[in-house]
Amino acid sequence: MEIKKVVWAAMLAALSIVIDFTFNMIIPVQTMGTPYYAIPIIIAAIFLGPKYSIMIAFLGDLVTVLITPGVTFLPLFALASIMWGVIPGLLLKNNKKFINILLVVLITHLAVTSINSLALFVHYHKSVTGLMVDLPLRLGLIIPNTLIISMLVEAVLTPVDSRITFIDKAIN
């Protein structure tokens, strides 16, 4: 069973890296946030638990930094990525209804935006005034991003959950 979890974690980590790398290449400096890399992390949090999703988030962030030109590892941004694994992992264990996913993704997105604001202040020495100028835009993007992430997570969960149940029944 542990090998199966490690394989799932590796696949989800790779998917998260590809998504994050792709968005980093399309939008070179993502100060406005398109956290679609979080979808595999949330799925890992639900199916594998917070332990695996934290590892996936950290490794995904680290590998993305290593392979993306001009991007450096910044610990507070890594903490924001890790939050995508921690919060859904704790709040969505057995609650896979769309409304629950939507609320947890919204809560997580707000927490991540707060950490990212702190990261912009600390790592880029952005002034509080500068943060306040782009904060409305970043907060405004939370609603569409939350809806898109929630719909994609729910769309993946339904068939994957039924396949896992089928495979578990076949093995046992």
PyMOL commands that place a pseudoatom at each C-alpha (Angstrom):
pseudoatom trace, name=CA, resn=MET, resi=1, chain=A, elem=C, hetatm=0, pos=[0.000, 0.000, 0.000]
pseudoatom trace, name=CA, resn=GLU, resi=2, chain=A, elem=C, hetatm=0, pos=[2.870, 2.391, 0.789]
pseudoatom trace, name=CA, resn=ILE, resi=3, chain=A, elem=C, hetatm=0, pos=[4.451, 1.839, -2.644]
pseudoatom trace, name=CA, resn=LYS, resi=4, chain=A, elem=C, hetatm=0, pos=[1.123, 2.687, -4.269]
pseudoatom trace, name=CA, resn=LYS, resi=5, chain=A, elem=C, hetatm=0, pos=[1.026, 5.974, -2.325]
pseudoatom trace, name=CA, resn=VAL, resi=6, chain=A, elem=C, hetatm=0, pos=[4.607, 6.823, -3.299]
pseudoatom trace, name=CA, resn=VAL, resi=7, chain=A, elem=C, hetatm=0, pos=[3.823, 6.187, -6.984]
pseudoatom trace, name=CA, resn=TRP, resi=8, chain=A, elem=C, hetatm=0, pos=[0.692, 8.368, -6.789]
pseudoatom trace, name=CA, resn=ALA, resi=9, chain=A, elem=C, hetatm=0, pos=[2.691, 11.063, -4.978]
pseudoatom trace, name=CA, resn=ALA, resi=10, chain=A, elem=C, hetatm=0, pos=[5.409, 10.995, -7.658]
pseudoatom trace, name=CA, resn=MET, resi=11, chain=A, elem=C, hetatm=0, pos=[2.865, 11.307, -10.466]
pseudoatom trace, name=CA, resn=LEU, resi=12, chain=A, elem=C, hetatm=0, pos=[1.010, 14.145, -8.744]
pseudoatom trace, name=CA, resn=ALA, resi=13, chain=A, elem=C, hetatm=0, pos=[4.278, 15.940, -7.949]
pseudoatom trace, name=CA, resn=ALA, resi=14, chain=A, elem=C, hetatm=0, pos=[5.340, 15.677, -11.594]
pseudoatom trace, name=CA, resn=LEU, resi=15, chain=A, elem=C, hetatm=0, pos=[1.967, 17.035, -12.710]
pseudoatom trace, name=CA, resn=SER, resi=16, chain=A, elem=C, hetatm=0, pos=[2.229, 19.935, -10.274]
pseudoatom trace, name=CA, resn=ILE, resi=17, chain=A, elem=C, hetatm=0, pos=[5.725, 20.743, -11.562]
pseudoatom trace, name=CA, resn=VAL, resi=18, chain=A, elem=C, hetatm=0, pos=[4.604, 20.687, -15.205]
pseudoatom trace, name=CA, resn=ILE, resi=19, chain=A, elem=C, hetatm=0, pos=[1.636, 22.966, -14.461]
pseudoatom trace, name=CA, resn=ASP, resi=20, chain=A, elem=C, hetatm=0, pos=[3.733, 25.405, -12.415]
pseudoatom trace, name=CA, resn=PHE, resi=21, chain=A, elem=C, hetatm=0, pos=[6.575, 25.434, -14.957]
pseudoatom trace, name=CA, resn=THR, resi=22, chain=A, elem=C, hetatm=0, pos=[4.128, 26.040, -17.812]
pseudoatom trace, name=CA, resn=PHE, resi=23, chain=A, elem=C, hetatm=0, pos=[2.520, 29.001, -16.058]
pseudoatom trace, name=CA, resn=ASN, resi=24, chain=A, elem=C, hetatm=0, pos=[5.959, 30.371, -15.105]
pseudoatom trace, name=CA, resn=MET, resi=25, chain=A, elem=C, hetatm=0, pos=[6.949, 30.318, -18.772]
pseudoatom trace, name=CA, resn=ILE, resi=26, chain=A, elem=C, hetatm=0, pos=[3.668, 31.941, -19.907]
pseudoatom trace, name=CA, resn=ILE, resi=27, chain=A, elem=C, hetatm=0, pos=[3.605, 34.586, -17.162]
pseudoatom trace, name=CA, resn=PRO, resi=28, chain=A, elem=C, hetatm=0, pos=[7.289, 35.067, -16.193]
pseudoatom trace, name=CA, resn=VAL, resi=29, chain=A, elem=C, hetatm=0, pos=[6.797, 36.681, -12.791]
pseudoatom trace, name=CA, resn=GLN, resi=30, chain=A, elem=C, hetatm=0, pos=[3.577, 35.530, -11.220]
pseudoatom trace, name=CA, resn=THR, resi=31, chain=A, elem=C, hetatm=0, pos=[2.822, 38.309, -8.774]
pseudoatom trace, name=CA, resn=MET, resi=32, chain=A, elem=C, hetatm=0, pos=[-0.895, 38.031, -9.481]
pseudoatom trace, name=CA, resn=GLY, resi=33, chain=A, elem=C, hetatm=0, pos=[-1.120, 34.323, -8.743]
pseudoatom trace, name=CA, resn=THR, resi=34, chain=A, elem=C, hetatm=0, pos=[-2.369, 31.489, -10.891]
pseudoatom trace, name=CA, resn=PRO, resi=35, chain=A, elem=C, hetatm=0, pos=[-2.122, 28.626, -8.412]
pseudoatom trace, name=CA, resn=TYR, resi=36, chain=A, elem=C, hetatm=0, pos=[-3.270, 25.851, -10.732]
pseudoatom trace, name=CA, resn=TYR, resi=37, chain=A, elem=C, hetatm=0, pos=[-0.208, 23.862, -9.664]
pseudoatom trace, name=CA, resn=ALA, resi=38, chain=A, elem=C, hetatm=0, pos=[-2.168, 23.336, -6.441]
pseudoatom trace, name=CA, resn=ILE, resi=39, chain=A, elem=C, hetatm=0, pos=[-4.723, 21.023, -8.085]
pseudoatom trace, name=CA, resn=PRO, resi=40, chain=A, elem=C, hetatm=0, pos=[-2.493, 17.905, -7.874]
pseudoatom trace, name=CA, resn=ILE, resi=41, chain=A, elem=C, hetatm=0, pos=[-1.439, 18.939, -4.358]
pseudoatom trace, name=CA, resn=ILE, resi=42, chain=A, elem=C, hetatm=0, pos=[-5.073, 19.164, -3.218]
pseudoatom trace, name=CA, resn=ILE, resi=43, chain=A, elem=C, hetatm=0, pos=[-5.840, 15.794, -4.824]
pseudoatom trace, name=CA, resn=ALA, resi=44, chain=A, elem=C, hetatm=0, pos=[-2.832, 14.320, -2.997]
pseudoatom trace, name=CA, resn=ALA, resi=45, chain=A, elem=C, hetatm=0, pos=[-4.041, 15.900, 0.250]
pseudoatom trace, name=CA, resn=ILE, resi=46, chain=A, elem=C, hetatm=0, pos=[-7.439, 14.240, -0.119]
pseudoatom trace, name=CA, resn=PHE, resi=47, chain=A, elem=C, hetatm=0, pos=[-6.268, 10.783, -1.206]
pseudoatom trace, name=CA, resn=LEU, resi=48, chain=A, elem=C, hetatm=0, pos=[-2.832, 10.492, 0.397]
pseudoatom trace, name=CA, resn=GLY, resi=49, chain=A, elem=C, hetatm=0, pos=[-3.074, 12.825, 3.379]
pseudoatom trace, name=CA, resn=PRO, resi=50, chain=A, elem=C, hetatm=0, pos=[-1.197, 15.928, 4.483]
pseudoatom trace, name=CA, resn=LYS, resi=51, chain=A, elem=C, hetatm=0, pos=[2.165, 14.158, 4.889]
pseudoatom trace, name=CA, resn=TYR, resi=52, chain=A, elem=C, hetatm=0, pos=[2.397, 13.329, 1.183]
pseudoatom trace, name=CA, resn=SER, resi=53, chain=A, elem=C, hetatm=0, pos=[0.848, 16.571, -0.013]
pseudoatom trace, name=CA, resn=ILE, resi=54, chain=A, elem=C, hetatm=0, pos=[3.356, 18.618, 2.015]
pseudoatom trace, name=CA, resn=MET, resi=55, chain=A, elem=C, hetatm=0, pos=[6.222, 16.681, 0.417]
pseudoatom trace, name=CA, resn=ILE, resi=56, chain=A, elem=C, hetatm=0, pos=[4.677, 17.098, -3.043]
pseudoatom trace, name=CA, resn=ALA, resi=57, chain=A, elem=C, hetatm=0, pos=[4.204, 20.845, -2.522]
pseudoatom trace, name=CA, resn=PHE, resi=58, chain=A, elem=C, hetatm=0, pos=[7.743, 21.392, -1.241]
pseudoatom trace, name=CA, resn=LEU, resi=59, chain=A, elem=C, hetatm=0, pos=[9.444, 19.217, -3.853]
pseudoatom trace, name=CA, resn=GLY, resi=60, chain=A, elem=C, hetatm=0, pos=[7.250, 20.625, -6.609]
pseudoatom trace, name=CA, resn=ASP, resi=61, chain=A, elem=C, hetatm=0, pos=[8.178, 24.165, -5.647]
pseudoatom trace, name=CA, resn=LEU, resi=62, chain=A, elem=C, hetatm=0, pos=[11.871, 23.294, -5.353]
pseudoatom trace, name=CA, resn=VAL, resi=63, chain=A, elem=C, hetatm=0, pos=[12.068, 21.448, -8.678]
pseudoatom trace, name=CA, resn=THR, resi=64, chain=A, elem=C, hetatm=0, pos=[10.114, 24.179, -10.469]
pseudoatom trace, name=CA, resn=VAL, resi=65, chain=A, elem=C, hetatm=0, pos=[12.581, 26.754, -9.141]
pseudoatom trace, name=CA, resn=LEU, resi=66, chain=A, elem=C, hetatm=0, pos=[15.517, 24.621, -10.309]
pseudoatom trace, name=CA, resn=ILE, resi=67, chain=A, elem=C, hetatm=0, pos=[14.212, 24.170, -13.860]
pseudoatom trace, name=CA, resn=THR, resi=68, chain=A, elem=C, hetatm=0, pos=[12.679, 27.615, -14.466]
pseudoatom trace, name=CA, resn=PRO, resi=69, chain=A, elem=C, hetatm=0, pos=[15.155, 30.222, -15.716]
pseudoatom trace, name=CA, resn=GLY, resi=70, chain=A, elem=C, hetatm=0, pos=[15.402, 33.355, -13.602]
pseudoatom trace, name=CA, resn=VAL, resi=71, chain=A, elem=C, hetatm=0, pos=[13.443, 31.983, -10.631]
pseudoatom trace, name=CA, resn=THR, resi=72, chain=A, elem=C, hetatm=0, pos=[15.036, 31.625, -7.199]
pseudoatom trace, name=CA, resn=PHE, resi=73, chain=A, elem=C, hetatm=0, pos=[13.914, 29.613, -4.180]
pseudoatom trace, name=CA, resn=LEU, resi=74, chain=A, elem=C, hetatm=0, pos=[12.177, 31.852, -1.661]
pseudoatom trace, name=CA, resn=PRO, resi=75, chain=A, elem=C, hetatm=0, pos=[11.106, 30.128, 1.573]
pseudoatom trace, name=CA, resn=LEU, resi=76, chain=A, elem=C, hetatm=0, pos=[7.889, 32.061, 2.200]
pseudoatom trace, name=CA, resn=PHE, resi=77, chain=A, elem=C, hetatm=0, pos=[6.587, 31.267, -1.282]
pseudoatom trace, name=CA, resn=ALA, resi=78, chain=A, elem=C, hetatm=0, pos=[7.439, 27.613, -0.582]
pseudoatom trace, name=CA, resn=LEU, resi=79, chain=A, elem=C, hetatm=0, pos=[5.419, 27.884, 2.646]
pseudoatom trace, name=CA, resn=ALA, resi=80, chain=A, elem=C, hetatm=0, pos=[2.473, 29.150, 0.595]
pseudoatom trace, name=CA, resn=SER, resi=81, chain=A, elem=C, hetatm=0, pos=[2.750, 26.093, -1.670]
pseudoatom trace, name=CA, resn=ILE, resi=82, chain=A, elem=C, hetatm=0, pos=[2.871, 23.820, 1.367]
pseudoatom trace, name=CA, resn=MET, resi=83, chain=A, elem=C, hetatm=0, pos=[-0.340, 25.384, 2.678]
pseudoatom trace, name=CA, resn=TRP, resi=84, chain=A, elem=C, hetatm=0, pos=[-2.119, 24.019, -0.424]
pseudoatom trace, name=CA, resn=GLY, resi=85, chain=A, elem=C, hetatm=0, pos=[-1.355, 20.569, 0.960]
pseudoatom trace, name=CA, resn=VAL, resi=86, chain=A, elem=C, hetatm=0, pos=[-1.881, 21.177, 4.667]
pseudoatom trace, name=CA, resn=ILE, resi=87, chain=A, elem=C, hetatm=0, pos=[-5.251, 22.921, 4.778]
pseudoatom trace, name=CA, resn=PRO, resi=88, chain=A, elem=C, hetatm=0, pos=[-7.137, 20.727, 2.267]
pseudoatom trace, name=CA, resn=GLY, resi=89, chain=A, elem=C, hetatm=0, pos=[-5.435, 17.663, 3.748]
pseudoatom trace, name=CA, resn=LEU, resi=90, chain=A, elem=C, hetatm=0, pos=[-6.828, 18.454, 7.171]
pseudoatom trace, name=CA, resn=LEU, resi=91, chain=A, elem=C, hetatm=0, pos=[-10.261, 19.724, 6.137]
pseudoatom trace, name=CA, resn=LEU, resi=92, chain=A, elem=C, hetatm=0, pos=[-11.224, 17.487, 3.189]
pseudoatom trace, name=CA, resn=LYS, resi=93, chain=A, elem=C, hetatm=0, pos=[-10.368, 13.987, 4.435]
pseudoatom trace, name=CA, resn=ASN, resi=94, chain=A, elem=C, hetatm=0, pos=[-13.785, 12.421, 3.919]
pseudoatom trace, name=CA, resn=ASN, resi=95, chain=A, elem=C, hetatm=0, pos=[-15.675, 15.471, 2.682]
pseudoatom trace, name=CA, resn=LYS, resi=96, chain=A, elem=C, hetatm=0, pos=[-15.502, 15.398, -1.109]
pseudoatom trace, name=CA, resn=LYS, resi=97, chain=A, elem=C, hetatm=0, pos=[-18.707, 17.279, -1.912]
pseudoatom trace, name=CA, resn=PHE, resi=98, chain=A, elem=C, hetatm=0, pos=[-18.258, 20.216, -4.268]
pseudoatom trace, name=CA, resn=ILE, resi=99, chain=A, elem=C, hetatm=0, pos=[-19.437, 22.832, -1.753]
pseudoatom trace, name=CA, resn=ASN, resi=100, chain=A, elem=C, hetatm=0, pos=[-16.892, 21.571, 0.797]
pseudoatom trace, name=CA, resn=ILE, resi=101, chain=A, elem=C, hetatm=0, pos=[-14.122, 21.584, -1.800]
pseudoatom trace, name=CA, resn=LEU, resi=102, chain=A, elem=C, hetatm=0, pos=[-15.126, 25.123, -2.816]
pseudoatom trace, name=CA, resn=LEU, resi=103, chain=A, elem=C, hetatm=0, pos=[-15.062, 26.419, 0.783]
pseudoatom trace, name=CA, resn=VAL, resi=104, chain=A, elem=C, hetatm=0, pos=[-11.749, 24.744, 1.621]
pseudoatom trace, name=CA, resn=VAL, resi=105, chain=A, elem=C, hetatm=0, pos=[-10.113, 26.001, -1.583]
pseudoatom trace, name=CA, resn=LEU, resi=106, chain=A, elem=C, hetatm=0, pos=[-11.396, 29.519, -0.807]
pseudoatom trace, name=CA, resn=ILE, resi=107, chain=A, elem=C, hetatm=0, pos=[-10.039, 29.381, 2.768]
pseudoatom trace, name=CA, resn=THR, resi=108, chain=A, elem=C, hetatm=0, pos=[-6.734, 28.002, 1.520]
pseudoatom trace, name=CA, resn=HIS, resi=109, chain=A, elem=C, hetatm=0, pos=[-6.502, 30.588, -1.243]
pseudoatom trace, name=CA, resn=LEU, resi=110, chain=A, elem=C, hetatm=0, pos=[-7.046, 33.418, 1.247]
pseudoatom trace, name=CA, resn=ALA, resi=111, chain=A, elem=C, hetatm=0, pos=[-4.369, 31.984, 3.566]
pseudoatom trace, name=CA, resn=VAL, resi=112, chain=A, elem=C, hetatm=0, pos=[-1.948, 31.523, 0.658]
pseudoatom trace, name=CA, resn=THR, resi=113, chain=A, elem=C, hetatm=0, pos=[-2.596, 35.082, -0.554]
pseudoatom trace, name=CA, resn=SER, resi=114, chain=A, elem=C, hetatm=0, pos=[-1.772, 36.344, 2.942]
pseudoatom trace, name=CA, resn=ILE, resi=115, chain=A, elem=C, hetatm=0, pos=[1.490, 34.367, 3.022]
pseudoatom trace, name=CA, resn=ASN, resi=116, chain=A, elem=C, hetatm=0, pos=[2.333, 35.526, -0.506]
pseudoatom trace, name=CA, resn=SER, resi=117, chain=A, elem=C, hetatm=0, pos=[1.759, 39.149, 0.540]
pseudoatom trace, name=CA, resn=LEU, resi=118, chain=A, elem=C, hetatm=0, pos=[4.176, 38.628, 3.416]
pseudoatom trace, name=CA, resn=ALA, resi=119, chain=A, elem=C, hetatm=0, pos=[6.608, 36.953, 0.996]
pseudoatom trace, name=CA, resn=LEU, resi=120, chain=A, elem=C, hetatm=0, pos=[6.433, 39.912, -1.396]
pseudoatom trace, name=CA, resn=PHE, resi=121, chain=A, elem=C, hetatm=0, pos=[7.133, 42.242, 1.533]
pseudoatom trace, name=CA, resn=VAL, resi=122, chain=A, elem=C, hetatm=0, pos=[10.053, 40.166, 2.890]
pseudoatom trace, name=CA, resn=HIS, resi=123, chain=A, elem=C, hetatm=0, pos=[11.678, 38.741, -0.240]
pseudoatom trace, name=CA, resn=TYR, resi=124, chain=A, elem=C, hetatm=0, pos=[11.084, 41.593, -2.697]
pseudoatom trace, name=CA, resn=HIS, resi=125, chain=A, elem=C, hetatm=0, pos=[11.060, 44.421, -0.112]
pseudoatom trace, name=CA, resn=LYS, resi=126, chain=A, elem=C, hetatm=0, pos=[7.757, 45.579, -1.530]
pseudoatom trace, name=CA, resn=SER, resi=127, chain=A, elem=C, hetatm=0, pos=[6.336, 48.463, 0.457]
pseudoatom trace, name=CA, resn=VAL, resi=128, chain=A, elem=C, hetatm=0, pos=[3.056, 48.190, 2.302]
pseudoatom trace, name=CA, resn=THR, resi=129, chain=A, elem=C, hetatm=0, pos=[1.674, 50.835, -0.069]
pseudoatom trace, name=CA, resn=GLY, resi=130, chain=A, elem=C, hetatm=0, pos=[2.806, 48.748, -3.040]
pseudoatom trace, name=CA, resn=LEU, resi=131, chain=A, elem=C, hetatm=0, pos=[1.129, 45.692, -1.548]
pseudoatom trace, name=CA, resn=MET, resi=132, chain=A, elem=C, hetatm=0, pos=[-2.093, 47.598, -1.005]
pseudoatom trace, name=CA, resn=VAL, resi=133, chain=A, elem=C, hetatm=0, pos=[-2.123, 48.776, -4.627]
pseudoatom trace, name=CA, resn=ASP, resi=134, chain=A, elem=C, hetatm=0, pos=[-2.156, 45.287, -6.142]
pseudoatom trace, name=CA, resn=LEU, resi=135, chain=A, elem=C, hetatm=0, pos=[-3.999, 43.541, -3.293]
pseudoatom trace, name=CA, resn=PRO, resi=136, chain=A, elem=C, hetatm=0, pos=[-7.484, 44.270, -4.730]
pseudoatom trace, name=CA, resn=LEU, resi=137, chain=A, elem=C, hetatm=0, pos=[-6.475, 42.648, -8.027]
pseudoatom trace, name=CA, resn=ARG, resi=138, chain=A, elem=C, hetatm=0, pos=[-4.973, 39.630, -6.253]
pseudoatom trace, name=CA, resn=LEU, resi=139, chain=A, elem=C, hetatm=0, pos=[-8.078, 39.305, -4.062]
pseudoatom trace, name=CA, resn=GLY, resi=140, chain=A, elem=C, hetatm=0, pos=[-10.304, 39.704, -7.111]
pseudoatom trace, name=CA, resn=LEU, resi=141, chain=A, elem=C, hetatm=0, pos=[-8.533, 36.791, -8.789]
pseudoatom trace, name=CA, resn=ILE, resi=142, chain=A, elem=C, hetatm=0, pos=[-9.282, 34.548, -5.807]
pseudoatom trace, name=CA, resn=ILE, resi=143, chain=A, elem=C, hetatm=0, pos=[-12.923, 34.063, -6.838]
pseudoatom trace, name=CA, resn=PRO, resi=144, chain=A, elem=C, hetatm=0, pos=[-12.362, 32.842, -10.417]
pseudoatom trace, name=CA, resn=ASN, resi=145, chain=A, elem=C, hetatm=0, pos=[-9.260, 30.861, -9.433]
pseudoatom trace, name=CA, resn=THR, resi=146, chain=A, elem=C, hetatm=0, pos=[-11.129, 29.233, -6.544]
pseudoatom trace, name=CA, resn=LEU, resi=147, chain=A, elem=C, hetatm=0, pos=[-14.007, 28.256, -8.814]
pseudoatom trace, name=CA, resn=ILE, resi=148, chain=A, elem=C, hetatm=0, pos=[-11.719, 26.847, -11.514]
pseudoatom trace, name=CA, resn=ILE, resi=149, chain=A, elem=C, hetatm=0, pos=[-9.546, 24.930, -9.043]
pseudoatom trace, name=CA, resn=SER, resi=150, chain=A, elem=C, hetatm=0, pos=[-12.585, 23.568, -7.190]
pseudoatom trace, name=CA, resn=MET, resi=151, chain=A, elem=C, hetatm=0, pos=[-14.299, 22.429, -10.381]
pseudoatom trace, name=CA, resn=LEU, resi=152, chain=A, elem=C, hetatm=0, pos=[-11.152, 20.743, -11.683]
pseudoatom trace, name=CA, resn=VAL, resi=153, chain=A, elem=C, hetatm=0, pos=[-10.439, 19.029, -8.349]
pseudoatom trace, name=CA, resn=GLU, resi=154, chain=A, elem=C, hetatm=0, pos=[-14.026, 17.780, -8.145]
pseudoatom trace, name=CA, resn=ALA, resi=155, chain=A, elem=C, hetatm=0, pos=[-13.927, 16.636, -11.777]
pseudoatom trace, name=CA, resn=VAL, resi=156, chain=A, elem=C, hetatm=0, pos=[-10.794, 14.600, -11.076]
pseudoatom trace, name=CA, resn=LEU, resi=157, chain=A, elem=C, hetatm=0, pos=[-11.951, 13.261, -7.711]
pseudoatom trace, name=CA, resn=THR, resi=158, chain=A, elem=C, hetatm=0, pos=[-15.095, 11.553, -8.935]
pseudoatom trace, name=CA, resn=PRO, resi=159, chain=A, elem=C, hetatm=0, pos=[-13.549, 9.179, -11.514]
pseudoatom trace, name=CA, resn=VAL, resi=160, chain=A, elem=C, hetatm=0, pos=[-10.335, 8.662, -9.534]
pseudoatom trace, name=CA, resn=ASP, resi=161, chain=A, elem=C, hetatm=0, pos=[-12.253, 7.884, -6.361]
pseudoatom trace, name=CA, resn=SER, resi=162, chain=A, elem=C, hetatm=0, pos=[-14.409, 5.306, -8.151]
pseudoatom trace, name=CA, resn=ARG, resi=163, chain=A, elem=C, hetatm=0, pos=[-11.325, 3.733, -9.808]
pseudoatom trace, name=CA, resn=ILE, resi=164, chain=A, elem=C, hetatm=0, pos=[-9.485, 3.484, -6.504]
pseudoatom trace, name=CA, resn=THR, resi=165, chain=A, elem=C, hetatm=0, pos=[-12.526, 1.872, -4.901]
pseudoatom trace, name=CA, resn=PHE, resi=166, chain=A, elem=C, hetatm=0, pos=[-12.749, -0.602, -7.799]
pseudoatom trace, name=CA, resn=ILE, resi=167, chain=A, elem=C, hetatm=0, pos=[-9.027, -1.462, -7.595]
pseudoatom trace, name=CA, resn=ASP, resi=168, chain=A, elem=C, hetatm=0, pos=[-9.139, -1.836, -3.805]
pseudoatom trace, name=CA, resn=LYS, resi=169, chain=A, elem=C, hetatm=0, pos=[-12.118, -4.188, -4.080]
pseudoatom trace, name=CA, resn=ALA, resi=170, chain=A, elem=C, hetatm=0, pos=[-10.331, -6.223, -6.780]
pseudoatom trace, name=CA, resn=ILE, resi=171, chain=A, elem=C, hetatm=0, pos=[-7.166, -6.531, -4.671]
pseudoatom trace, name=CA, resn=ASN, resi=172, chain=A, elem=C, hetatm=0, pos=[-8.999, -7.464, -1.495]
for i in range(1, 172): cmd.bond("trace and resi %d" % i, "trace and resi %d" % (i + 1))
show_as sticks, trace
zoom trace
